[in-house]
């Protein structure tokens, strides 16, 4: 299969491209710069010069391919509009893909986010909306939900579209800017490792090699209009994550009371995220696509030598 990939040099894409090539697919990646082009070549992909602002170029690339994997984002919008603007910019991109692939039955697989199960009283499943309606959710997450619904809606236009929902923590040997490095850096800065309230809220995780396998399976055989969950388990209590970080940093682990949590202090930029309860099941994904995580789990991967390099 000839596959067009955006975001191929990012954290997720740099695992997805080798996974696709190892399975016999021919990959062309979108490159905005010479450095990105060189990185794609090093991964074994062909290069198409362009960017996510060029909708006509994206349509042409999609039409020339047998399938599309979209994990790229308009990071240039972050300084002026934040993640809301980044998410909003993806909607016209998905519409452009739909125009190029309508009626072909070709696959479009895009990255999404595993949202809160809200008041369901159970882990969120692939059949649940990305985020239930409710005031507890931030504008950024609602914006991501619009992107996901746009992709899923393309199934009605004859596109084999689907969303791979990623959990908050996507860990790997090359993870430098995700939530996990952020929490570790926070502990080093504060001299303590904190957790919110009783720390029982669950955070999901996946190793990016396992996530890359799921993107490939969704591309190859995923039915149209489906969500898939890249979750290695139903989630790990935040307190357990904090204790694991504290143990490896040799720092005390401290409860941050809920009544002071929202005040300027320990969690900084993570304040609106750390209390989220994100249990999620991947049972449907495993049963339908035959996906089975094989890489180290979150807690095991903390000892990979990357997150806590030897002094």
N, C-alpha and C positions, 0 to 999 in steps of 0.2 A: 504494500500500500504506500502511495506517495502522500506523506503527511506534512502539512504546514503547521509550524509551531511558533507561537509568539511567547516572549518571555523566556526564551531558551537558555539565556545565560544567567537567569536569576536562580534563587535557591531551589525552587521546585523544578524549573525547566532543565537545570543542569543534571538532574537525575532522570527526568522523563526522556530526554533525547537519547542517552545511552541505552535506556531500557527499550525504546522503540527500535533502535538500530540493531541491538542484540537479538531482537525477535524478527529481523529480516525486513523491516520497513525502511523506505528511503525518506529521509527527513530534510526539509528545508526550513531554516530558521530565519526569522526577521531580525535584521541588524540595523541599528540606527547609527552606529559609529564603527570606525576601523577596529577599535578594541573589541567590540561585540562580535564583529565579523571574524576576527582571529580566534576568539573564544569558541564560536560555533564550529569553525573549521577544526579546532583541536578536539571537539567532541565528536567529530565525524559527520557533521551535517553540512549540506549545501547552504549557501547564503543568498538571501534576498534582501537587498538594501531597501530601507524604508522605515516608517514609524507608524505608530498607532493613530496619528492624526490624519493620515492619508487613507480615507475610507475607500476610495476607488482602488487604491493599490491593494488593500486587504481583500476587497471583493475579487479582484483579479487573481490574487494568490490562492484564495479559497476555491475559486472556480477551476483553477489549474491543478488542484490537488484531489486526492481520493478521500481526504478527511482533514479535520482541523482540530488541534489542541491549543486552547487559548488560556495561557496563564500570565500574560503580560498585563501591565497596568500603567496608567499615565502618571508616573511618579513625579513628573515635572509640575503637576498641579498641587502637590502637597503644600508647598510654601504659601500659596495664596488661598486655597480652598479646603485644605485638609483632606481626610479620607472620604468625606461626603462628595467632594468634587471628583476625586479619583473614581469612585463608584459610579457617579452619574455619567462620566465620560464613557463608560463601558457600554451603556445602553445603545447608542448609535452604532457602536462597533458590532454588537450582536445583531442588530437590524441589518447591517451591511452583509454580515455572513449569511443571514437568512435570505437576502435577495440573491446572493450568489449560489446558494445551495438548494433553494426551493425546488421541490419536486424530484430531487435526485436520489433521496434516500441516503446520502452520504452522511457520515458522522461529524458532529461538532461536540467536542467535550470541553467544558469550561470549568474553571475552579470556582467553588463557592465556599460558604462557611457554615459550620455546624452551630446552630443557634440554641437558645435556651428552650428547654422543654416547658417552661412556664409553669402553669398549674396542672399539667397533665398527670402529675403524680407517678410518672414512669419515665424511663429514658426516651428521648426523641428517636423516632424511626425514620427511615427513608420515605415513608408515606406521609409524614407530617409536613406541614408548611415549613419553610426555612426558619421563620420566626412567627410565632403566634402573635396576634394583635395584643397590644398592651402597652401601658405607659412606661413599663420598666425598661424598654429597649431604647437604645440610643439611635439618633438619626443615621449614623454611619451604618449600623446593622440593618436598619430599614432600607437604606439605599442599596445595600448588597442584596437584599431580598428582591428588590425590583429587577436587578440584573439577572438573578436566578430565574425569576418568573418569565422574563423576556426570552431567555434561552429555552426553557421548557416549552414555552408557547410556540416555538418554531417547529415543534413536532407536528402541529396542525398544518404546516406548510410543506410537509414532505421532507423535513430534515430529521435525521436520526440524532437529535440533540439530547444531551444529558449534562448533569452537573455532578462533579466530584466535590463533595463537601469536606473541607479540611477542618480539623479541630484546632483549638487555640495554639497548641504546641506541636510544631512539626520539627522533629529533632534529627540531627545527623552530624557527621564529622565536619561539615562545612557551615554549620549554623552559627552565624555571627550577629544577626540582628533581630532574632525572634524574641518571643516572650521569655524563654528560658535564659538566654544570655542577659536579658534585661533584669530579670529577678536576681541573677547571680551578681551582676554589677551593683545592683541596689544593696545587696547584703554587704558587699565589700565597702561600699561608700558609707553605710550607716553603722557598720560594726555589729549589726544584729540581723537576723533573718526573721521577718514578720509574716504572720498569716492573719486573715480577717476573721473576727469573731471566733467561733469554735473551729473554723477551718474545715468543716465537713463538706463544703461545696466542692463538687467534682469538676475537674478540668480534664478534657480529653487530650489525647496525644497520638501521634503516629510517626514512625520512622519514614523519612522521605523516600527511601528505596522501596518500601512497601506501598507508599502512596503512588509512586511512579508506576508500579505494576498495576495498580487499580486504574490509572489513567489509560494505560495500554489496553486492559481488558474491556473498559467501557468503549474505547475506540473500536476495538475489533468485533465485539459481540453484544454490546449493551443495547437493549431496546430503546426506542425513542421515548422522549418525555419522562425520563426517570432521574431521580436523585440517587446518588451512591454515597455511602459514609466511609471515609478513610479513617476508621477508629480502631486502634489496637485492642481496646477494651471499653467498658462503659464509662471510664473516667477514674482519675486518681484524686483523692481528697487533697485540697490545697495544703492542708497542714502536713500531709505526708511528703509533698513536694518540698515544702519549706524545711522540714526536718532533714530531708536528704541533702539539700543544699547546705544547711547549717553544719551537718556532720562533716561534709567534705571541705568546708571553709573553716572548720573549727571555731564556729561562732555560735552564740546563744540563739535559740529560737524563741520568739516572743509573740504572744497573742496581742493583736491590735484591736481593742474594743470597738464594737460597731458604732457606739455613740461618739467616738472621736475619729472614726475612719475617714469621714469626708472632710475633715479639717486639713489644711495644708500640713504635710508631714511626711510620714514614712513612704507611702506608695507612689507619691508624685504622679507621673503620667499614667500609672496603672490603676489609680484610685477607682475609676469607673468600671474597671474590668475584674478586679480581684474577687469581688463578691458574687460574680456570676456563677450560676449552678448549671453545668452543661453536660448532664448525663446523656449519652447517645448510644444506640445499638447499631451494629453493622451486620446483623443477622441476615437481612434481606440481601445485602450486597454479597455476602459470602455464599448464600444459597443460590443466587441468580447467576453470578459471574464466576463463582469458584475461587474468589479471592481469599487468601489466607496469609496474614502477616507472618513473616519468617525472621525479620530483623530484630535486634535487641529492643526491649521495651524502654519506656521513658527512664525508669529508675536504673535499669542496667546500662543505658547509654550514657548516664552521667559519669561513668567510669571509662569512657572511651579515650581519654587523654586529651580531648579537645576542650571540653567545658572547664576542666580543672587541670591544666598542664602542670607538670612537675616544676617546682621552682628551680 
